[in-house]
Amino acid sequence: MEYCSRCGEKLPEGAYFCFKCGTRTTAGAAAGATIPIEELRYNLEKAAQEVQKAFSRAAKEMDEALRKAREGIKEPIRSGPAYCPQCGERNSPSSRFCHKCGKKLD
């Protein structure tokens, strides 16, 4: 009969871990049974590495998308109002067409 080295609990034959405190037994160590917290730590570290890779890829993709978006901007934004060359109407700086006559603004 085996007893837990940590808490002294009587253990069933062939137990790899103490059912009371979770300590790995000599049979568990001989069988190479991993301690659950070690397995959890390993899996969390692996997940953290995958998250880091995903963020790195996302950052590269966002940089590329921003670069393409900047290239696609052809018209500078006006700092003041846009006046229609046809009717003289005052339009907002972001207008591309006159809101009164529909003429394309320069």
N, C-alpha and C positions, 0 to 999 in steps of 0.2 A: 504494500500500500504506500502511495506517495502523498506527501503533504506539501502545500505551497510554501515556497521559501520566503515569501513576503508576509503572508498573513497567517500561515499555519493551518489553513483549511484542509480537510481531508479531501483528496481528489480521486475521481473515478480512474480506473485503469486506462492508460493510454491517452489521458487528457493532454492537449497541447497548451491549454491556458487554464488558469484558475477561474472558476465560474463566479467567485466572490469578488476578487480584486483585479482580474485580467492579466496577471503576471504570466509570462511564458514559462512553461515547465521545462525540465531537462529533456523530456520526450519531444516537446515542441521545438526546442533548440536543435536537437539532433535531426529532426525531420525537416528543418529549414523553414518552419512556419513563421511567417512575418507577423510582426506586432501590428495590430490594426492602425495605430496612430502613425507608424512609420509608412504604412501603405497609403494612408490618407495624405500625409505630408508629401510623399512622392507624387501622387496624383494631382495634388494642388500645384506643386511646382511645375509639373508637365502642362497643366491647364494654363498657368500663368505664362509659360513660354509660348503657347499657342495664341493666347490673347495678345501678347506683345507682337508676334508675327502679323496677326490680323490688323492691329493698329498701324504697324509699319506699312503694310500693303495699302491700307485705307489712306494714309497720309500721302503716299506716292500717287495714288489715283486722284486724290483731291488736288494735289499740286498740278497734275497733268490737266485735269478738268479746268482749273483756274487759268492755266496757261492758254488753253484753247479758247476759253471765254474771252480773255483779254485780246487775243488775236482777232476774235470775231467782232469786237467793238470798232466800228468804223467812223462813227460821227462823234465829235466832241460835244460835251454838254455845254450849252450856252450859259453864260453867267447872268445875262439880263434877258428881258423879254424879246420875243421874236416877232418882228413886224412883217406882215404879209406884203409881198412885192406887188400883188395885184390890187388889193383893196385897202391896204394900209392898216388893217386891224391889228391890234396888239394881242399877241398870243403868249402863253406861258413858255418859259425857256425850254421845256422838254417837248413842246409841240413839234410834230413833223409836218402837219398840215394845218392850214388856217381853219379855225372853228367857225368862221363866218361864211367864207366862199369855197373852202375845200382845196385851194391852191397849195401845192407842195411848197414848204418853206425852205429857204436856202440855209 
